[in-house]
């Protein structure tokens, strides 16, 4: 009998730290931060005492601090819908170059999406294995571009297994078609996570848009000589061409692109990532910029003095004791539902 009681007591002792840890993690908030001067140059070498965190007007005690060299867990999430078919080789090459920029302690995961989400293995620091995964990706001719599902699935299923900084680099035109969740549901979920999103808006339509999704002005067409009027009678077969058809297409494309840009910007703004635009020739440059920024970040953490329950939404302000400093950090945090 005594052995049974002793065993039960020991079992309770083993469970207690886990329960305490779960309670602590429930109220723990992770805040990735980058700091630059007014000229955009990153400021390195800051210490924990240089930062202050304020949640809903109350200053919080910083219980966790990591410098720029903290290992990164990054998911490369690539749109492989039919619209990328002609440039998939360039996407593979640029993504492979990004893998080469990762440090030996960093881990990466390759995922693709079209009508379905495909995760090509777990997080790994093996660059050779990652490039083999990139070699396997191919475009899907079936309709569907489940951007929302892809991001939500990775945040929900893959990143909870990791420690350290968590980043998604998302390459897509942002035009979701077929996801089972809405834009609002996605953004609400991102407010609950500590994953940063770096979307690269990749233009796939026939028109070129600017950073706001508006169609850029195209040069006027060259004037052509009027054809000579044919002799005799001309008989028209079929309906006359609608002169406004091209304008209608451009308007529809602009509206779709503007919505897509808004969604991608929403992801980066919500998570303190950064939004980029690119085309095939410039993808490598954009990937290098992202890799550089990830090396210039700090990560702060605090245990909220007020229990974060019932999906409460809190406003976060991060301050640095440098007069010339510009702080880039997430502005809101949504507690997970119990």
MARLUMGU-275311 format. One record per residue: x, y, z negated of N, C-alpha, C in turn; residue in three letters. Coordinates in steps of 0.2 Angstrom, whole numbers, plus 2048, in hexadecimal, padded with zeros to 3 digits. Atoms other than C-alpha are relative to their C-alpha. Layout:
XYZXYZXYZALA;...
END
This chain:
8047FA800800800800804806800UNK;7FC7FA80180E80C7FB804801807UNK;7FD8007FA81680880C7FC804805UNK;8057FD7FC80680D8158008087FFUNK;8017F980280581E80C806803802UNK;7FA7FC7FE81782280F801801807UNK;8008007F981581E8217FC806803UNK;8057FB7FE8068298238038077FEUNK;7FD7FA80280F837819806802805UNK;7FB7FF7FB81E8368257FD802807UNK;8047FF7FA8128368347FE808800UNK;8037FA80080A84682E806806800UNK;7FA7FC80081C84E82B802801807UNK;7FE8007F982084A83D7FB805804UNK;8057FC7FD8108528438008077FFUNK;8017F9802811862839804805804UNK;7FC7FB7FC82086A8437FC801807UNK;8047FF7FA8168678537FA804800UNK;8067FC80180786F84C8028077FFUNK;7FE7F980181087E846803803806UNK;7FD7FE7F981A87F8577FA802805UNK;8067FF7FC80987E8607FD8077FFUNK;8037FA80280288C856804806802UNK;7FB7FA7FE812897859800801807UNK;8008007F981289386B7F9804803UNK;8077FD7FE7FF89886C801808800UNK;7FF7F98018048AA866806803803UNK;7F97FE7FD8158AB86F7FE803807UNK;8017FD7F98158B787E807801802UNK;7F97FF7FD8248B788A7FF805805UNK;8007FA7FC8288C7893806801804UNK;7FA7FF7FC8348C78A2801807801UNK;7FF7F97FF83C8D88A4806802804UNK;7FA7FD7FD8478E18B08018077FFUNK;7FF7F980284F8F28AD805803805UNK;7FC7FD7FB8568FE8BA8018077FEUNK;7FF7F980185C9108BA7FB803806UNK;8047FC7FC85391E8C48027FF808UNK;7FE8017F985D9198D47FF7F9802UNK;8028077FE8579078D38067FB7FEUNK;7FB8048028679008CC7FF7FC7FAUNK;8028038068658F28C08058017FAUNK;7FC7FE80686B8F58AE8017F97FCUNK;7FE8068038748E68A78038017F9UNK;7FD80080687B8E28967FC8037FAUNK;8047FD80686C8E888B7FF7FA7FBUNK;8018058068698DF87A7F98017FEUNK;8078008028598DB8717FE8067FCUNK;8027F980485A8EB8667FF805805UNK;8027FB7FB8598F58767F9800802UNK;8078017FE8478EF8797FB8017FAUNK;8058008048378F28717FA7FE804UNK;8068037FD8268E98757FA8027FCUNK;8067FE8038158F08717FA7FD803UNK;8068047FE8058E68727FA8037FDUNK;8067FC8027F58F08728018057FAUNK;7FF7FB8047FD8FE8698047FE7F9UNK;7FD8038058068F385C8077FE802UNK;7F98027FF8198F185C8017F97FEUNK;7FF80880281E8DE85C8077FF7FFUNK;7F980280282E8D68558027FB806UNK;7FD8047FB8388CF8638037FA7FDUNK;7FD80680383B8BD85E8047FC805UNK;7FC8047FA8438B786F803805804UNK;7FC7FC7FB8508BF87A8057FC804UNK;7FB8047FC8598B8889803805805UNK;7FD7FC7FC8658C18947FF7FE807UNK;8018017F98678C18A78027F9802UNK;7FE8067FD8708B18A87FC7FA7FDUNK;8048068028628A68A17FE7FC806UNK;8028047FA85E8988AD7F9801802UNK;8067FE7FD85089A8B97FD7FA803UNK;8048057FD84288E8BE7FC803806UNK;8047FD7FB83C8938CF7FD7FB805UNK;8048047FB82F88B8DB800804806UNK;8017FD7F983188F8ED7FA7FD803UNK;8078027FD81F88F8F47FF802807UNK;8007FE7F981E88F9077FA7FE803UNK;8068017FC80F8919128027FD806UNK;7FE8047FA81088491F7F97FF804UNK;8068007FC7FF887927802801807UNK;7FE8007F97FE88793A803806802UNK;7FD7FA7FD80289993C8088017FFUNK;7F97FF8018148969368047FB804UNK;7FD8057FC817888942806802805UNK;7FB7FE7FC82289294E8068037FCUNK;7FB7FD80482D8999408037FC7FAUNK;7FE80580682F88A9348077FF7FFUNK;7F98018018418889388038057FDUNK;7FD7FA8038458999337FE8017F9UNK;80280080783B8979238047FB7FCUNK;7FB80580384588791F8078037FFUNK;7FA7FD8018558909228018057FBUNK;8007FB80585189F9177FF7FD7F9UNK;80180380784B8949098067FC7FEUNK;7FA80480285A88990A8068057FEUNK;7FB7FB8028658999097FF8027F9UNK;8027FE80785B89E8F98027FB7FBUNK;7FD80580585F88D8F18078017FFUNK;7F97FF8018718908F48028067FBUNK;7FF7FA8048708A08EA7FE7FF7F8UNK;80180280786A8978DA8067FE7FDUNK;7FA8028048768948CC7FF7F87FEUNK;80080780287A8828C67FB7FE7FBUNK;80580280686F8838B77F9802802UNK;8077FE7FE86088A8C17FD7FA803UNK;8038057FD85387E8C77FA802805UNK;8047FE7FB84887F8D67FB7FA802UNK;8058057FD8388768DD7FE803807UNK;8037FE7F98328768EF7F97FE800UNK;8078017FF81F8778F27FE803807UNK;8037FD7FA81587A9027F97FF7FFUNK;80780080080387D9067FE802807UNK;8047FF7FA7F787D9157F97FF7FEUNK;8068018027E78759138007FC7F9UNK;7FF8038067EE86C9048078027FDUNK;7FA7FE8037FC86F8F78047FA7FFUNK;7FC80580180B8648F78068027FCUNK;7FA7FF8048198648EA8057FB801UNK;7FB8057FD82885C8F18067FF7FAUNK;7FC8018058308568E18008057FAUNK;8007FC80683385D8CF805805800UNK;7FA7FB80083F86B8CA8067FD7FFUNK;7F98038008518678CD805805802UNK;7FA7FC7FE86286F8CE8047FD806UNK;7FD8047FB8678638DC7FE804807UNK;8017FC7FA86986F8EB7FF7FB806UNK;8018057FA86B8608F77F97FD801UNK;80680380085B8588F27FA806802UNK;8047FB7FF8528698F3800801808UNK;8007FF7F985886B9057FD7FB804UNK;8048067FC85285A90A7F98017FFUNK;8077FF80084185F9047FE805805UNK;8017FB7FB84286E90F8007FE807UNK;8008037F984686491E7FA7FC801UNK;8068047FF83685A91B7FA804801UNK;8067FC7FF82A86891C7FE801807UNK;8037FF7F981F86A92B7FA804800UNK;8067FD8008118749317FA7FB801UNK;8068047FF7FF86E9307FB803804UNK;8057FD7FB7F387093E7F98007FEUNK;8068008037E486E9337FE8077FDUNK;8027F98027DA87E92E8017FF7F8UNK;8007FF8077DD88491C8078037FEUNK;7FB7FD8037E988F9127FF8017F9UNK;8027FF8077E788C9008058037FBUNK;7FB7FD8037F28998F97FE8007F8UNK;8028008077E889B8E88017F97FDUNK;7FF8078037E88888E58077FF7FFUNK;7F98028017FB8878E88038037FAUNK;7FD7FC8058008958DC7FD7FD7F9UNK;8038028077F388F8CE8027F97FEUNK;7FE8068017F887D8D08077FF7FDUNK;7F980080380B8808CD8008037F9UNK;8007FD80680888C8BF7FD7FB7FAUNK;8048058057FC87F8B68047FA7FFUNK;7FE80780180586F8BA8087FF800UNK;7F88018008188728BD8048047FBUNK;7FC7FB80481E8818B37FF7FE7F8UNK;80080280781887B8A28057FB7FEUNK;7FB80580282586D8A38078047FFUNK;7FA7FD80083387A8A48018057FAUNK;7FF7FB80583C886898805805804UNK;7FD7FA7FC84489789D7FC804804UNK;8047FC7FB83F8A38AA7FD7FC805UNK;8058037FB83189E8B67FE804805UNK;8017FC7FA8308A48C77FD7FC806UNK;8038027F98258A18D7802805805UNK;7FF7FC7F982C8A78E87FB7FE805UNK;8058027FC81D8A78F3800803807UNK;8007FE7F981E8A89067FA7FF803UNK;8078017FD80D8AB90E7FE806803UNK;8047FA7FE8028B69187FB8027FBUNK;8057FE8057F78B69097F97FF801UNK;8078017FE7E78B29127FE7F97FEUNK;8028068037DF8A59087FA7FD803UNK;8068047FD7D38989108007F97FDUNK;8028078027CC8899078027FF7F9UNK;7FE8018077D288C8F57FA7FE7FCUNK;8058028047C78858E77FF8057FAUNK;8017FB8057CA8948DC800807803UNK;8007F97FE7C78A78DE8068047FFUNK;7FB7FC8027D38B58DE8008027F9UNK;8007FE8077CD8BB8CD8027FA7FBUNK;7FE8058047CF8AA8C68077FE800UNK;7F88008007E18A98CC8038057FCUNK;7FC7FA8047E68BA8C57FF7FF7F9UNK;8028018077DD8B68B58057FB7FDUNK;7FB8058027E88A68B48078027FFUNK;7F97FE8007F88AF8B88018057FAUNK;8007FC8067F48BB8A98027FC7FAUNK;7FF8058067F58AC89E8077FD800UNK;7FA8037FF8058A68A58068047FFUNK;7F97FC8018188AB8A38047FF807UNK;7FD8017F981B8A88B6800806804UNK;8007FA7FB8218B68C17FF7FE807UNK;8018027F981B8B68D3804805804UNK;7FD7FC7FB8268BD8E17FD7FE807UNK;8038027FA81A8BD8F0804804806UNK;7FD7FD7F98228C09027FA7FF805UNK;8068007FB8148C590E8037FF806UNK;7FD8027F98198BC91E7FA801805UNK;8057FE7FB8108C492D7FF7FA805UNK;8018067FB8088B69387FB802805UNK;8057FE7FB7FA8C0942804803806UNK;7FE7FD7FA7FC8C89538028077FFUNK;7FF7F98027FC8DA94B8058007FBUNK;7FC7FF8058098E19407FD8057FBUNK;8037FC8058048E892F8058037FCUNK;7FC7FD80480C8F49237FF7FD7F9UNK;80080380780F8F19107F98007FCUNK;8068008027FD8F590D7FB7FC804UNK;8048057FC7F68E991A7FC804805UNK;8027FC7FB7F28F79268037FF807UNK;7FD8017F97F58F4939804806802UNK;7FC7FA7FE8048FE93E7FE802807UNK;8027FD7F980290A94D8057FD805UNK;7FD8037FA80790195D802806805UNK;7FE7FB7FB81090B96B7FA800806UNK;8068007FA8039109798037FC806UNK;7FE8047FA803905988803804805UNK;7FD7FC7FA80D90A9977FA801805UNK;8057FF7FB8029129A48017FC807UNK;7FF8047FA7FF9079B37FD804806UNK;8037FD7FA7FB90C9C57F97FE801UNK;8078027FF7E990C9C98007FB807UNK;8008057FA7E68FD9D57FC804806UNK;8047FD7FB7E09029E67F97FD801UNK;8078028007CD9019E87FF7FB806UNK;8018057FB7C98F19F27FA803805UNK;8057FE7FB7BF8F3A027FA7FB7FFUNK;8058048007AE8ECA037FC8007F9UNK;8048018067A38E69F48047FC7FBUNK;7FD8048067A98E09E37FA7FD7FCUNK;80580380479E8D39DA8037FE7F9UNK;7FE8028077A08D19C77FD7FA7FEUNK;80280780279F8BF9C18018007F8UNK;7FF80180779B8BD9AE7FF8077FDUNK;8017FA8047998CA9A0806804801UNK;7FA7FB8017A48DA9A08037FF7FAUNK;7FC8018067B28D99947FE8067FBUNK;8027FB8067AE8E29838068047FFUNK;7FA7FC8017BA8F09828028017F9UNK;7FF8008077B88F096F8027FA7FDUNK;7FE8068037BD8DE96D8078007FDUNK;7F97FF8037CF8E296A8008047FAUNK;8017FC8067CB8EF95E7FD7FD7FAUNK;8038048057C08E49548047FB7FDUNK;7FB8058037CD8D79538058037FBUNK;7FB7FD8057DA8E394C7FD8027FAUNK;8037FF8067CD8E99408007FA7FBUNK;8008068047CA8D893A8067FD7FDUNK;7F98028027DC8D49398038057FAUNK;7FD7FB8057E08E492F7FC7FF7F9UNK;8048018077D28E09228027FA7FDUNK;7FE8078037D88CE9208078017FDUNK;7F97FF8037EA8D491E8008057FAUNK;8017FC8067E58E29127FE7FC7FAUNK;8028058067DC8D59078067FC7FEUNK;7FA8058027EB8C99088068047FCUNK;7FA7FC8037F88D79047FD8027F8UNK;8037FE8077EC8DC8F58017FA7FBUNK;7FF8068047EC8CA8EF8077FF7FEUNK;7F98018017FF8C88F08038057FBUNK;7FE7FA8048028D98E87FD7FE7F9UNK;8038018067F68D48DA8037FA7FCUNK;7FC8058048008C48D68068037FDUNK;7FA7FD8028108CE8D57FF8057FAUNK;8017FB8058098DC8CB7FE7FD7F9UNK;8038048068008D08BF8067FD7FCUNK;7FB8048038108C68BB807804800UNK;7F97FC80081E8D48BD8057FD805UNK;7FB8017FB8258CD8CC800805805UNK;8007FB7FB8278D68DC7FE7FE807UNK;8038027FA81F8D78ED804802806UNK;7FC7FE7FB8288D68FD7FC7FE807UNK;8038027F98248D69108067FE804UNK;7FB8027FC82E8CD91D7FE7FD806UNK;8018047FA82F8C592E8067FB800UNK;7FB8067FF83A8B69348078037FFUNK;7F97FE80084A8C09378038037FAUNK;7FE7FD80684A8C89267FF7FC7FAUNK;8028048068458BA91B8067FF7FCUNK;7FA8028048578B69168028067FBUNK;7FF7FA8048598C89107FC8017FAUNK;8058008058498C89068027FB7FAUNK;7FE80580584E8B88FD8068027FCUNK;7FA7FE80385F8BF8F97FE8067FBUNK;8027FB8058578CE8F17FC7FE7FAUNK;80380480684C8C38E68057FD7FCUNK;7FB80380485A8B98E18048057FCUNK;7FC7FA8048648C98DC7FC8027FAUNK;8047FE8058558CF8D27FF7FB7FAUNK;8018058058538BF8C98067FF7FBUNK;7FA8008048658C08C38008067FBUNK;8007F98048618D28BB7FB8007FBUNK;8068008058538CD8AF8027FE7F9UNK;8008038078518CB89D7F97FD7FEUNK;8068038028448C18947FF8017F9UNK;8017FF80783C8C78847FA7FC7FEUNK;8058038028308BE8797FE8027F9UNK;8027FE8068258C186A7FA7FC7FEUNK;8058038038198B985E7FA8057FEUNK;8057FB8018098C385F7FD8007F8UNK;8027FF8078048CA84D7F87FE800UNK;8078028007F28C88537FF7FA804UNK;8018077FC7ED8B68587FC802806UNK;8037FF7FA7E98B686A7FB7FA802UNK;8058067FF7D98AC86C7FB803805UNK;8067FF7FC7CA8AB877802804806UNK;7FD7FD7F97D48B18878008087FFUNK;7FF7F98017D78C287F805803805UNK;7FC7FC7FB7DF8CF88B8048057FCUNK;7FD7FB8047ED8D9883805804805UNK;7FC7FC7FC7F78E888A8078007FDUNK;7F980180380A8E6889804806803UNK;7FC7FB7FE8168F588A8077FE7FEUNK;7F98018028298F288A804807801UNK;7FC7FA8008359008868077FF7FFUNK;7F88018018489028878028077FEUNK;7FD7FA80285290F87E805803804UNK;7FC7FC7FB85A91688D7FC805804UNK;8047FA7FD8549278947FF7FF807UNK;8008017F98589228A67FD7FA802UNK;8028077FF8509118A57F97FF803UNK;8068027FD84290A8B07FE7F97FEUNK;80180780283A8FB8A97FA7FD804UNK;8058047FC8318EE8B37FE7FA7FDUNK;8038058048268E28A97F97FF801UNK;8078017FF8158DA8A97FC8057FBUNK;8037FC8048088E68A27FA7FD7FCUNK;8058038037FB8DA89C8017F97FEUNK;8008078017F98C98947FA7FE7FEUNK;8078038017EA8BE8938027F97FCUNK;7FF8068047EA8B18857FC7FA803UNK;8048067FD7E589F88A7FA7FF7FBUNK;8068028047D48998858027FA7FCUNK;7FF8068057D488D8767FB7FB802UNK;
END
